[in-house]
């Protein structure tokens, strides 16, 4: 039995007919082609599938897609501006906050969510915000430094988006 729902993902509304058991992760990847969100553990422990749901980070492998109806979903594809990377993405690259890249989308989305609420987080606040994201390649130091750098770069940009020239 399918349910008809509307999902607002990265500002685009999708009309979908879904089985109620489908996870948000499966719908994002398999139905909408948004493959930036990664499937890691499928148990909500690794954070690779992190998206923002109404501005709050959630592991999309544990959220049923039907539960996201009428709510705003932001994936890693929705973080960047049309013309340029978001400061979090820029800083991850320039500061060496990524290695293999598998966990990177979850870290970027979690960092973006944090910086939308707190434009000058302390190191402890950053570490707490990223606690749901696991990485096997880095020692986390460069990731934290990248978020600190992104916060500096965002100064003067409303909501983390580039100010109009």
Secondary structure, DSSP 4 states (H G I P E B T S, - for coil): -EEEEEEEETTEEEEEEEETT-BHHHIIIIIS--TTSPPSSSSSSS-TTEEEETTEEEETTSSBGGGGTTSEEE-GGGTS-SSS--HHHHHHHHTT--SS-TTHHHHHHHHHHHHHH-TT--HHHHHHHTTT---SSS-SHHHHHHHHHHHHHHTTSGGGSPPP-
